[in-house]
């Protein structure tokens, strides 16, 4: 995944986690990774694989397809601007 796409996905994951007031540590425990990995996802340094993304979204109570769709749409809007 390209860097900007990773950043967009990370921003969305951060927003959803922060809205629900879940710590990176708590989310990491649910997913089976450390809080530094959650931080790296949110900063767009790395992207979760599909299995991890599904676990993250399940914990956050959001549909992973919707998260991916939002990320794609945001990226496409940026390209068109």
PDB file of N, CA, C and O in Angstrom:
ATOM      1  N   UNK A   1       0.856  -1.180   0.000  1.00  0.00           N
ATOM      2  CA  UNK A   1       0.000   0.000   0.000  1.00  0.00           C
ATOM      3  C   UNK A   1       0.893   1.231   0.000  1.00  0.00           C
ATOM      4  O   UNK A   1       1.879   1.290   0.735  1.00  0.00           O
ATOM      5  N   UNK A   2       0.557   2.187  -0.804  1.00  0.00           N
ATOM      6  CA  UNK A   2       1.336   3.419  -0.890  1.00  0.00           C
ATOM      7  C   UNK A   2       1.274   4.178   0.433  1.00  0.00           C
ATOM      8  O   UNK A   2       0.339   4.009   1.215  1.00  0.00           O
ATOM      9  N   UNK A   3       2.271   5.006   0.669  1.00  0.00           N
ATOM     10  CA  UNK A   3       2.395   5.712   1.938  1.00  0.00           C
ATOM     11  C   UNK A   3       1.175   6.561   2.263  1.00  0.00           C
ATOM     12  O   UNK A   3       0.672   6.498   3.385  1.00  0.00           O
ATOM     13  N   UNK A   4       0.686   7.354   1.315  1.00  0.00           N
ATOM     14  CA  UNK A   4      -0.461   8.214   1.615  1.00  0.00           C
ATOM     15  C   UNK A   4      -1.699   7.387   1.945  1.00  0.00           C
ATOM     16  O   UNK A   4      -2.485   7.760   2.816  1.00  0.00           O
ATOM     17  N   UNK A   5      -1.867   6.284   1.261  1.00  0.00           N
ATOM     18  CA  UNK A   5      -3.003   5.411   1.576  1.00  0.00           C
ATOM     19  C   UNK A   5      -2.893   4.866   2.996  1.00  0.00           C
ATOM     20  O   UNK A   5      -3.895   4.760   3.704  1.00  0.00           O
ATOM     21  N   UNK A   6      -1.681   4.521   3.409  1.00  0.00           N
ATOM     22  CA  UNK A   6      -1.466   4.047   4.775  1.00  0.00           C
ATOM     23  C   UNK A   6      -1.816   5.143   5.777  1.00  0.00           C
ATOM     24  O   UNK A   6      -2.437   4.881   6.807  1.00  0.00           O
ATOM     25  N   UNK A   7      -1.411   6.371   5.466  1.00  0.00           N
ATOM     26  CA  UNK A   7      -1.703   7.497   6.358  1.00  0.00           C
ATOM     27  C   UNK A   7      -3.204   7.719   6.483  1.00  0.00           C
ATOM     28  O   UNK A   7      -3.713   7.956   7.579  1.00  0.00           O
ATOM     29  N   UNK A   8      -3.903   7.642   5.375  1.00  0.00           N
ATOM     30  CA  UNK A   8      -5.355   7.844   5.397  1.00  0.00           C
ATOM     31  C   UNK A   8      -6.024   6.769   6.243  1.00  0.00           C
ATOM     32  O   UNK A   8      -6.858   7.075   7.095  1.00  0.00           O
ATOM     33  N   UNK A   9      -5.659   5.507   6.009  1.00  0.00           N
ATOM     34  CA  UNK A   9      -6.223   4.421   6.805  1.00  0.00           C
ATOM     35  C   UNK A   9      -5.880   4.612   8.283  1.00  0.00           C
ATOM     36  O   UNK A   9      -6.733   4.420   9.150  1.00  0.00           O
ATOM     37  N   UNK A  10      -4.653   4.985   8.565  1.00  0.00           N
ATOM     38  CA  UNK A  10      -4.237   5.227   9.946  1.00  0.00           C
ATOM     39  C   UNK A  10      -5.034   6.330  10.611  1.00  0.00           C
ATOM     40  O   UNK A  10      -5.409   6.209  11.777  1.00  0.00           O
ATOM     41  N   UNK A  11      -5.297   7.406   9.881  1.00  0.00           N
ATOM     42  CA  UNK A  11      -6.096   8.506  10.429  1.00  0.00           C
ATOM     43  C   UNK A  11      -7.504   8.045  10.774  1.00  0.00           C
ATOM     44  O   UNK A  11      -8.060   8.434  11.800  1.00  0.00           O
ATOM     45  N   UNK A  12      -8.071   7.220   9.917  1.00  0.00           N
ATOM     46  CA  UNK A  12      -9.421   6.707  10.167  1.00  0.00           C
ATOM     47  C   UNK A  12      -9.424   5.795  11.390  1.00  0.00           C
ATOM     48  O   UNK A  12     -10.308   5.896  12.241  1.00  0.00           O
ATOM     49  N   UNK A  13      -8.443   4.912  11.476  1.00  0.00           N
ATOM     50  CA  UNK A  13      -8.369   4.025  12.639  1.00  0.00           C
ATOM     51  C   UNK A  13      -8.175   4.810  13.925  1.00  0.00           C
ATOM     52  O   UNK A  13      -8.786   4.499  14.948  1.00  0.00           O
ATOM     53  N   UNK A  14      -7.319   5.836  13.872  1.00  0.00           N
ATOM     54  CA  UNK A  14      -7.120   6.687  15.049  1.00  0.00           C
ATOM     55  C   UNK A  14      -8.433   7.360  15.460  1.00  0.00           C
ATOM     56  O   UNK A  14      -8.810   7.345  16.632  1.00  0.00           O
ATOM     57  N   UNK A  15      -9.115   7.945  14.488  1.00  0.00           N
ATOM     58  CA  UNK A  15     -10.378   8.638  14.779  1.00  0.00           C
ATOM     59  C   UNK A  15     -11.380   7.700  15.436  1.00  0.00           C
ATOM     60  O   UNK A  15     -12.013   8.055  16.430  1.00  0.00           O
ATOM     61  N   UNK A  16     -11.522   6.512  14.882  1.00  0.00           N
ATOM     62  CA  UNK A  16     -12.493   5.561  15.428  1.00  0.00           C
ATOM     63  C   UNK A  16     -12.104   5.106  16.836  1.00  0.00           C
ATOM     64  O   UNK A  16     -12.963   4.973  17.708  1.00  0.00           O
ATOM     65  N   UNK A  17     -10.827   4.873  17.053  1.00  0.00           N
ATOM     66  CA  UNK A  17     -10.374   4.456  18.385  1.00  0.00           C
ATOM     67  C   UNK A  17     -10.544   5.568  19.401  1.00  0.00           C
ATOM     68  O   UNK A  17     -11.038   5.341  20.506  1.00  0.00           O
ATOM     69  N   UNK A  18     -10.132   6.774  19.025  1.00  0.00           N
ATOM     70  CA  UNK A  18     -10.199   7.913  19.952  1.00  0.00           C
ATOM     71  C   UNK A  18     -11.650   8.264  20.282  1.00  0.00           C
ATOM     72  O   UNK A  18     -11.966   8.612  21.420  1.00  0.00           O
ATOM     73  N   UNK A  19     -12.522   8.174  19.293  1.00  0.00           N
ATOM     74  CA  UNK A  19     -13.940   8.464  19.517  1.00  0.00           C
ATOM     75  C   UNK A  19     -14.521   7.545  20.588  1.00  0.00           C
ATOM     76  O   UNK A  19     -15.381   7.946  21.372  1.00  0.00           O
ATOM     77  N   UNK A  20     -14.043   6.324  20.607  1.00  0.00           N
ATOM     78  CA  UNK A  20     -14.549   5.336  21.556  1.00  0.00           C
ATOM     79  C   UNK A  20     -13.745   5.306  22.856  1.00  0.00           C
ATOM     80  O   UNK A  20     -14.028   4.518  23.758  1.00  0.00           O
ATOM     81  N   UNK A  21     -12.751   6.165  22.936  1.00  0.00           N
ATOM     82  CA  UNK A  21     -11.904   6.282  24.126  1.00  0.00           C
ATOM     83  C   UNK A  21     -11.278   4.949  24.535  1.00  0.00           C
ATOM     84  O   UNK A  21     -11.267   4.566  25.705  1.00  0.00           O
ATOM     85  N   UNK A  22     -10.762   4.270  23.526  1.00  0.00           N
ATOM     86  CA  UNK A  22     -10.053   3.018  23.753  1.00  0.00           C
ATOM     87  C   UNK A  22      -8.562   3.322  23.614  1.00  0.00           C
ATOM     88  O   UNK A  22      -8.147   3.971  22.654  1.00  0.00           O
ATOM     89  N   UNK A  23      -7.767   2.860  24.559  1.00  0.00           N
ATOM     90  CA  UNK A  23      -6.329   3.126  24.490  1.00  0.00           C
ATOM     91  C   UNK A  23      -5.684   2.237  23.433  1.00  0.00           C
ATOM     92  O   UNK A  23      -6.222   1.196  23.057  1.00  0.00           O
ATOM     93  N   UNK A  24      -4.535   2.669  22.973  1.00  0.00           N
ATOM     94  CA  UNK A  24      -3.774   1.847  22.034  1.00  0.00           C
ATOM     95  C   UNK A  24      -3.414   0.517  22.683  1.00  0.00           C
ATOM     96  O   UNK A  24      -3.439  -0.526  22.029  1.00  0.00           O
ATOM     97  N   UNK A  25      -3.086   0.555  23.946  1.00  0.00           N
ATOM     98  CA  UNK A  25      -2.730  -0.663  24.670  1.00  0.00           C
ATOM     99  C   UNK A  25      -3.903  -1.639  24.713  1.00  0.00           C
ATOM    100  O   UNK A  25      -3.736  -2.830  24.452  1.00  0.00           O
ATOM    101  N   UNK A  26      -5.085  -1.130  25.044  1.00  0.00           N
ATOM    102  CA  UNK A  26      -6.273  -1.981  25.116  1.00  0.00           C
ATOM    103  C   UNK A  26      -6.602  -2.582  23.751  1.00  0.00           C
ATOM    104  O   UNK A  26      -6.903  -3.771  23.644  1.00  0.00           O
ATOM    105  N   UNK A  27      -6.543  -1.757  22.716  1.00  0.00           N
ATOM    106  CA  UNK A  27      -6.828  -2.247  21.368  1.00  0.00           C
ATOM    107  C   UNK A  27      -5.786  -3.282  20.947  1.00  0.00           C
ATOM    108  O   UNK A  27      -6.125  -4.307  20.354  1.00  0.00           O
ATOM    109  N   UNK A  28      -4.538  -3.015  21.252  1.00  0.00           N
ATOM    110  CA  UNK A  28      -3.473  -3.955  20.919  1.00  0.00           C
ATOM    111  C   UNK A  28      -3.678  -5.317  21.564  1.00  0.00           C
ATOM    112  O   UNK A  28      -3.445  -6.348  20.933  1.00  0.00           O
ATOM    113  N   UNK A  29      -4.115  -5.323  22.821  1.00  0.00           N
ATOM    114  CA  UNK A  29      -4.365  -6.589  23.518  1.00  0.00           C
ATOM    115  C   UNK A  29      -5.476  -7.374  22.829  1.00  0.00           C
ATOM    116  O   UNK A  29      -5.391  -8.597  22.711  1.00  0.00           O
ATOM    117  N   UNK A  30      -6.502  -6.689  22.380  1.00  0.00           N
ATOM    118  CA  UNK A  30      -7.618  -7.348  21.694  1.00  0.00           C
ATOM    119  C   UNK A  30      -7.193  -7.952  20.361  1.00  0.00           C
ATOM    120  O   UNK A  30      -7.738  -8.965  19.921  1.00  0.00           O
ATOM    121  N   UNK A  31      -6.224  -7.323  19.735  1.00  0.00           N
ATOM    122  CA  UNK A  31      -5.791  -7.719  18.396  1.00  0.00           C
ATOM    123  C   UNK A  31      -4.589  -8.662  18.438  1.00  0.00           C
ATOM    124  O   UNK A  31      -4.310  -9.373  17.472  1.00  0.00           O
ATOM    125  N   UNK A  32      -3.884  -8.658  19.566  1.00  0.00           N
ATOM    126  CA  UNK A  32      -2.711  -9.515  19.688  1.00  0.00           C
ATOM    127  C   UNK A  32      -1.416  -8.855  19.233  1.00  0.00           C
ATOM    128  O   UNK A  32      -0.479  -9.525  18.798  1.00  0.00           O
ATOM    129  N   UNK A  33      -1.379  -7.516  19.343  1.00  0.00           N
ATOM    130  CA  UNK A  33      -0.163  -6.766  19.020  1.00  0.00           C
ATOM    131  C   UNK A  33       0.099  -5.769  20.141  1.00  0.00           C
ATOM    132  O   UNK A  33      -0.757  -5.561  21.001  1.00  0.00           O
ATOM    133  N   UNK A  34       1.266  -5.156  20.136  1.00  0.00           N
ATOM    134  CA  UNK A  34       1.595  -4.156  21.139  1.00  0.00           C
ATOM    135  C   UNK A  34       1.057  -2.784  20.777  1.00  0.00           C
ATOM    136  O   UNK A  34       0.637  -2.543  19.645  1.00  0.00           O
ATOM    137  N   UNK A  35       1.078  -1.892  21.751  1.00  0.00           N
ATOM    138  CA  UNK A  35       0.582  -0.539  21.489  1.00  0.00           C
ATOM    139  C   UNK A  35       1.458   0.197  20.480  1.00  0.00           C
ATOM    140  O   UNK A  35       0.985   1.104  19.796  1.00  0.00           O
ATOM    141  N   UNK A  36       2.727  -0.186  20.382  1.00  0.00           N
ATOM    142  CA  UNK A  36       3.587   0.453  19.382  1.00  0.00           C
ATOM    143  C   UNK A  36       3.164   0.067  17.966  1.00  0.00           C
ATOM    144  O   UNK A  36       3.311   0.857  17.033  1.00  0.00           O
ATOM    145  N   UNK A  37       2.648  -1.128  17.810  1.00  0.00           N
ATOM    146  CA  UNK A  37       2.146  -1.546  16.499  1.00  0.00           C
ATOM    147  C   UNK A  37       0.872  -0.780  16.161  1.00  0.00           C
ATOM    148  O   UNK A  37       0.702  -0.338  15.025  1.00  0.00           O
ATOM    149  N   UNK A  38      -0.022  -0.620  17.128  1.00  0.00           N
ATOM    150  CA  UNK A  38      -1.240   0.177  16.906  1.00  0.00           C
ATOM    151  C   UNK A  38      -0.848   1.599  16.531  1.00  0.00           C
ATOM    152  O   UNK A  38      -1.427   2.186  15.618  1.00  0.00           O
ATOM    153  N   UNK A  39       0.135   2.152  17.234  1.00  0.00           N
ATOM    154  CA  UNK A  39       0.622   3.491  16.916  1.00  0.00           C
ATOM    155  C   UNK A  39       1.153   3.551  15.484  1.00  0.00           C
ATOM    156  O   UNK A  39       0.877   4.504  14.757  1.00  0.00           O
ATOM    157  N   UNK A  40       1.906   2.546  15.086  1.00  0.00           N
ATOM    158  CA  UNK A  40       2.460   2.513  13.727  1.00  0.00           C
ATOM    159  C   UNK A  40       1.342   2.435  12.682  1.00  0.00           C
ATOM    160  O   UNK A  40       1.445   3.046  11.618  1.00  0.00           O
ATOM    161  N   UNK A  41       0.277   1.687  12.980  1.00  0.00           N
ATOM    162  CA  UNK A  41      -0.875   1.656  12.069  1.00  0.00           C
ATOM    163  C   UNK A  41      -1.470   3.055  11.936  1.00  0.00           C
ATOM    164  O   UNK A  41      -1.717   3.537  10.831  1.00  0.00           O
ATOM    165  N   UNK A  42      -1.694   3.691  13.075  1.00  0.00           N
ATOM    166  CA  UNK A  42      -2.348   5.005  13.081  1.00  0.00           C
ATOM    167  C   UNK A  42      -1.496   6.089  12.431  1.00  0.00           C
ATOM    168  O   UNK A  42      -2.032   7.034  11.853  1.00  0.00           O
ATOM    169  N   UNK A  43      -0.195   5.963  12.520  1.00  0.00           N
ATOM    170  CA  UNK A  43       0.704   6.945  11.908  1.00  0.00           C
ATOM    171  C   UNK A  43       0.961   6.668  10.433  1.00  0.00           C
ATOM    172  O   UNK A  43       1.611   7.459   9.750  1.00  0.00           O
ATOM    173  N   UNK A  44       0.452   5.551   9.948  1.00  0.00           N
ATOM    174  CA  UNK A  44       0.638   5.205   8.546  1.00  0.00           C
ATOM    175  C   UNK A  44       2.014   4.651   8.231  1.00  0.00           C
ATOM    176  O   UNK A  44       2.418   4.613   7.069  1.00  0.00           O
ATOM    177  N   UNK A  45       2.733   4.224   9.252  1.00  0.00           N
ATOM    178  CA  UNK A  45       4.059   3.650   9.031  1.00  0.00           C
ATOM    179  C   UNK A  45       3.953   2.236   8.470  1.00  0.00           C
ATOM    180  O   UNK A  45       4.742   1.829   7.618  1.00  0.00           O
ATOM    181  N   UNK A  46       2.965   1.499   8.963  1.00  0.00           N
ATOM    182  CA  UNK A  46       2.665   0.163   8.457  1.00  0.00           C
ATOM    183  C   UNK A  46       1.149   0.017   8.389  1.00  0.00           C
ATOM    184  O   UNK A  46       0.412   0.793   8.997  1.00  0.00           O
ATOM    185  N   UNK A  47       0.699  -0.971   7.653  1.00  0.00           N
ATOM    186  CA  UNK A  47      -0.734  -1.252   7.561  1.00  0.00           C
ATOM    187  C   UNK A  47      -1.020  -2.615   8.167  1.00  0.00           C
ATOM    188  O   UNK A  47      -0.226  -3.545   8.028  1.00  0.00           O
ATOM    189  N   UNK A  48      -2.157  -2.729   8.837  1.00  0.00           N
ATOM    190  CA  UNK A  48      -2.514  -4.051   9.359  1.00  0.00           C
ATOM    191  C   UNK A  48      -2.871  -4.982   8.210  1.00  0.00           C
ATOM    192  O   UNK A  48      -3.399  -4.544   7.187  1.00  0.00           O
ATOM    193  N   UNK A  49      -2.582  -6.269   8.381  1.00  0.00           N
ATOM    194  CA  UNK A  49      -3.063  -7.218   7.379  1.00  0.00           C
ATOM    195  C   UNK A  49      -4.578  -7.338   7.555  1.00  0.00           C
ATOM    196  O   UNK A  49      -5.137  -6.826   8.525  1.00  0.00           O
ATOM    197  N   UNK A  50      -5.225  -8.002   6.635  1.00  0.00           N
ATOM    198  CA  UNK A  50      -6.685  -8.054   6.649  1.00  0.00           C
ATOM    199  C   UNK A  50      -7.220  -8.678   7.929  1.00  0.00           C
ATOM    200  O   UNK A  50      -8.225  -8.220   8.472  1.00  0.00           O
ATOM    201  N   UNK A  51      -6.558  -9.715   8.411  1.00  0.00           N
ATOM    202  CA  UNK A  51      -7.005 -10.363   9.645  1.00  0.00           C
ATOM    203  C   UNK A  51      -6.955  -9.386  10.821  1.00  0.00           C
ATOM    204  O   UNK A  51      -7.901  -9.299  11.604  1.00  0.00           O
ATOM    205  N   UNK A  52      -5.850  -8.655  10.939  1.00  0.00           N
ATOM    206  CA  UNK A  52      -5.721  -7.682  12.030  1.00  0.00           C
ATOM    207  C   UNK A  52      -6.729  -6.547  11.866  1.00  0.00           C
ATOM    208  O   UNK A  52      -7.324  -6.095  12.844  1.00  0.00           O
ATOM    209  N   UNK A  53      -6.919  -6.086  10.623  1.00  0.00           N
ATOM    210  CA  UNK A  53      -7.888  -5.022  10.385  1.00  0.00           C
ATOM    211  C   UNK A  53      -9.282  -5.456  10.799  1.00  0.00           C
ATOM    212  O   UNK A  53     -10.022  -4.674  11.395  1.00  0.00           O
ATOM    213  N   UNK A  54      -9.651  -6.692  10.494  1.00  0.00           N
ATOM    214  CA  UNK A  54     -10.958  -7.204  10.904  1.00  0.00           C
ATOM    215  C   UNK A  54     -11.077  -7.228  12.424  1.00  0.00           C
ATOM    216  O   UNK A  54     -12.113  -6.843  12.966  1.00  0.00           O
ATOM    217  N   UNK A  55     -10.036  -7.671  13.116  1.00  0.00           N
ATOM    218  CA  UNK A  55     -10.062  -7.704  14.578  1.00  0.00           C
ATOM    219  C   UNK A  55     -10.178  -6.300  15.161  1.00  0.00           C
ATOM    220  O   UNK A  55     -10.938  -6.070  16.102  1.00  0.00           O
ATOM    221  N   UNK A  56      -9.417  -5.363  14.594  1.00  0.00           N
ATOM    222  CA  UNK A  56      -9.480  -3.971  15.051  1.00  0.00           C
ATOM    223  C   UNK A  56     -10.893  -3.428  14.869  1.00  0.00           C
ATOM    224  O   UNK A  56     -11.471  -2.846  15.787  1.00  0.00           O
ATOM    225  N   UNK A  57     -11.429  -3.622  13.691  1.00  0.00           N
ATOM    226  CA  UNK A  57     -12.764  -3.092  13.392  1.00  0.00           C
ATOM    227  C   UNK A  57     -13.837  -3.751  14.248  1.00  0.00           C
ATOM    228  O   UNK A  57     -14.778  -3.087  14.682  1.00  0.00           O
ATOM    229  N   UNK A  58     -13.704  -5.059  14.496  1.00  0.00           N
ATOM    230  CA  UNK A  58     -14.654  -5.735  15.384  1.00  0.00           C
ATOM    231  C   UNK A  58     -14.641  -5.098  16.768  1.00  0.00           C
ATOM    232  O   UNK A  58     -15.693  -4.842  17.352  1.00  0.00           O
ATOM    233  N   UNK A  59     -13.434  -4.843  17.292  1.00  0.00           N
ATOM    234  CA  UNK A  59     -13.315  -4.234  18.630  1.00  0.00           C
ATOM    235  C   UNK A  59     -13.878  -2.819  18.650  1.00  0.00           C
ATOM    236  O   UNK A  59     -14.458  -2.387  19.646  1.00  0.00           O
ATOM    237  N   UNK A  60     -13.702  -2.097  17.536  1.00  0.00           N
ATOM    238  CA  UNK A  60     -14.189  -0.725  17.459  1.00  0.00           C
ATOM    239  C   UNK A  60     -15.678  -0.657  17.094  1.00  0.00           C
ATOM    240  O   UNK A  60     -16.299   0.401  17.189  1.00  0.00           O
ATOM    241  N   UNK A  61     -16.232  -1.778  16.682  1.00  0.00           N
ATOM    242  CA  UNK A  61     -17.645  -1.803  16.326  1.00  0.00           C
ATOM    243  C   UNK A  61     -17.941  -1.160  14.979  1.00  0.00           C
ATOM    244  O   UNK A  61     -19.009  -0.583  14.778  1.00  0.00           O
ATOM    245  N   UNK A  62     -16.995  -1.261  14.065  1.00  0.00           N
ATOM    246  CA  UNK A  62     -17.182  -0.707  12.721  1.00  0.00           C
ATOM    247  C   UNK A  62     -16.941  -1.801  11.689  1.00  0.00           C
ATOM    248  O   UNK A  62     -16.253  -2.785  11.958  1.00  0.00           O
ATOM    249  N   UNK A  63     -17.513  -1.615  10.514  1.00  0.00           N
ATOM    250  CA  UNK A  63     -17.364  -2.571   9.427  1.00  0.00           C
ATOM    251  C   UNK A  63     -16.057  -2.292   8.690  1.00  0.00           C
ATOM    252  O   UNK A  63     -15.824  -1.175   8.229  1.00  0.00           O
ATOM    253  N   UNK A  64     -15.211  -3.308   8.582  1.00  0.00           N
ATOM    254  CA  UNK A  64     -13.913  -3.080   7.941  1.00  0.00           C
ATOM    255  C   UNK A  64     -14.064  -2.716   6.470  1.00  0.00           C
ATOM    256  O   UNK A  64     -13.222  -2.004   5.923  1.00  0.00           O
ATOM    257  N   UNK A  65     -15.122  -3.190   5.823  1.00  0.00           N
ATOM    258  CA  UNK A  65     -15.360  -2.816   4.426  1.00  0.00           C
ATOM    259  C   UNK A  65     -15.638  -1.314   4.334  1.00  0.00           C
ATOM    260  O   UNK A  65     -15.166  -0.649   3.411  1.00  0.00           O
ATOM    261  N   UNK A  66     -16.389  -0.791   5.273  1.00  0.00           N
ATOM    262  CA  UNK A  66     -16.675   0.653   5.283  1.00  0.00           C
ATOM    263  C   UNK A  66     -15.413   1.470   5.539  1.00  0.00           C
ATOM    264  O   UNK A  66     -15.230   2.538   4.956  1.00  0.00           O
ATOM    265  N   UNK A  67     -14.551   0.968   6.403  1.00  0.00           N
ATOM    266  CA  UNK A  67     -13.283   1.655   6.685  1.00  0.00           C
ATOM    267  C   UNK A  67     -12.430   1.706   5.419  1.00  0.00           C
ATOM    268  O   UNK A  67     -11.882   2.751   5.069  1.00  0.00           O
ATOM    269  N   UNK A  68     -12.326   0.563   4.738  1.00  0.00           N
ATOM    270  CA  UNK A  68     -11.546   0.522   3.502  1.00  0.00           C
ATOM    271  C   UNK A  68     -12.171   1.397   2.419  1.00  0.00           C
ATOM    272  O   UNK A  68     -11.459   2.060   1.665  1.00  0.00           O
ATOM    273  N   UNK A  69     -13.488   1.401   2.343  1.00  0.00           N
ATOM    274  CA  UNK A  69     -14.179   2.241   1.358  1.00  0.00           C
ATOM    275  C   UNK A  69     -13.927   3.726   1.637  1.00  0.00           C
ATOM    276  O   UNK A  69     -13.660   4.503   0.720  1.00  0.00           O
ATOM    277  N   UNK A  70     -14.014   4.105   2.907  1.00  0.00           N
ATOM    278  CA  UNK A  70     -13.750   5.503   3.261  1.00  0.00           C
ATOM    279  C   UNK A  70     -12.315   5.890   2.917  1.00  0.00           C
ATOM    280  O   UNK A  70     -12.070   6.977   2.392  1.00  0.00           O
ATOM    281  N   UNK A  71     -11.374   5.007   3.210  1.00  0.00           N
ATOM    282  CA  UNK A  71      -9.971   5.285   2.898  1.00  0.00           C
ATOM    283  C   UNK A  71      -9.780   5.443   1.393  1.00  0.00           C
ATOM    284  O   UNK A  71      -9.103   6.368   0.947  1.00  0.00           O
ATOM    285  N   UNK A  72     -10.371   4.550   0.615  1.00  0.00           N
ATOM    286  CA  UNK A  72     -10.259   4.630  -0.845  1.00  0.00           C
ATOM    287  C   UNK A  72     -10.878   5.919  -1.378  1.00  0.00           C
ATOM    288  O   UNK A  72     -10.286   6.598  -2.217  1.00  0.00           O
ATOM    289  N   UNK A  73     -12.071   6.254  -0.890  1.00  0.00           N
ATOM    290  CA  UNK A  73     -12.742   7.464  -1.362  1.00  0.00           C
ATOM    291  C   UNK A  73     -11.961   8.723  -1.009  1.00  0.00           C
ATOM    292  O   UNK A  73     -11.867   9.644  -1.821  1.00  0.00           O
ATOM    293  N   UNK A  74     -11.410   8.768   0.174  1.00  0.00           N
ATOM    294  CA  UNK A  74     -10.594   9.919   0.580  1.00  0.00           C
ATOM    295  C   UNK A  74      -9.374  10.042  -0.316  1.00  0.00           C
ATOM    296  O   UNK A  74      -9.032  11.138  -0.760  1.00  0.00           O
ATOM    297  N   UNK A  75      -8.718   8.924  -0.582  1.00  0.00           N
ATOM    298  CA  UNK A  75      -7.542   8.919  -1.442  1.00  0.00           C
ATOM    299  C   UNK A  75      -7.899   9.395  -2.855  1.00  0.00           C
ATOM    300  O   UNK A  75      -7.175  10.200  -3.441  1.00  0.00           O
ATOM    301  N   UNK A  76      -8.999   8.906  -3.394  1.00  0.00           N
ATOM    302  CA  UNK A  76      -9.407   9.291  -4.733  1.00  0.00           C
ATOM    303  C   UNK A  76      -9.759  10.771  -4.810  1.00  0.00           C
ATOM    304  O   UNK A  76      -9.459  11.423  -5.810  1.00  0.00           O
ATOM    305  N   UNK A  77     -10.393  11.312  -3.768  1.00  0.00           N
ATOM    306  CA  UNK A  77     -10.704  12.739  -3.735  1.00  0.00           C
ATOM    307  C   UNK A  77      -9.436  13.567  -3.721  1.00  0.00           C
ATOM    308  O   UNK A  77      -9.365  14.610  -4.372  1.00  0.00           O
ATOM    309  N   UNK A  78      -8.433  13.111  -2.984  1.00  0.00           N
ATOM    310  CA  UNK A  78      -7.156  13.826  -2.944  1.00  0.00           C
ATOM    311  C   UNK A  78      -6.478  13.825  -4.319  1.00  0.00           C
ATOM    312  O   UNK A  78      -5.895  14.825  -4.737  1.00  0.00           O
ATOM    313  N   UNK A  79      -6.563  12.700  -5.003  1.00  0.00           N
ATOM    314  CA  UNK A  79      -5.963  12.619  -6.326  1.00  0.00           C
ATOM    315  C   UNK A  79      -6.661  13.551  -7.326  1.00  0.00           C
ATOM    316  O   UNK A  79      -6.027  14.120  -8.215  1.00  0.00           O
ATOM    317  N   UNK A  80      -7.961  13.689  -7.160  1.00  0.00           N
ATOM    318  CA  UNK A  80      -8.741  14.517  -8.083  1.00  0.00           C
ATOM    319  C   UNK A  80      -8.578  16.009  -7.816  1.00  0.00           C
ATOM    320  O   UNK A  80      -8.857  16.831  -8.689  1.00  0.00           O
ATOM    321  N   UNK A  81      -8.131  16.358  -6.627  1.00  0.00           N
ATOM    322  CA  UNK A  81      -8.012  17.780  -6.241  1.00  0.00           C
ATOM    323  C   UNK A  81      -6.834  18.459  -6.921  1.00  0.00           C
ATOM    324  O   UNK A  81      -6.597  19.648  -6.703  1.00  0.00           O
TER     325      UNK A  81
END
